[in-house]
Amino acid sequence: MNSFGDKMKALFYGPGWAPGKPRTGLLSDIPPVDIHAPIERYDCEISFWESFYVMLHSFIIAMGFYIITDHPLVRNSPLNAMIIMFMYYLH
């Protein structure tokens, strides 16, 4: 990929694209799938303390969001949308 056009094509065309290939790549590049192979499932186990930590912080964020957006000085303020966006950014 020497040209600027090829770099833009790599960004906007399909994931199988390379110079000299069609926009969506070639079907022959896709590896065969063994349909009889067992499916590997992702099973993440976390401890009680990690689960508690996530729930506690989610609760704090939810309560902080509710308190800030329901405050009488903020409720009808034009800055309400900015505060909401900032809270989403923090979360």
Residue pairs with C-beta under 8 A, 6 or more apart in sequence:
1 7
1 10
1 19
6 19
9 17
9 19
9 23
10 17
10 18
13 23
13 24
14 23
14 24
14 25
15 25
16 24
16 25
16 26
16 29
16 30
17 23
17 24
17 25
18 25
61 87
61 90
61 91
64 87
65 84
65 87
68 74
68 83
68 87
69 75
69 80
69 83
69 84
69 87
74 80
74 83
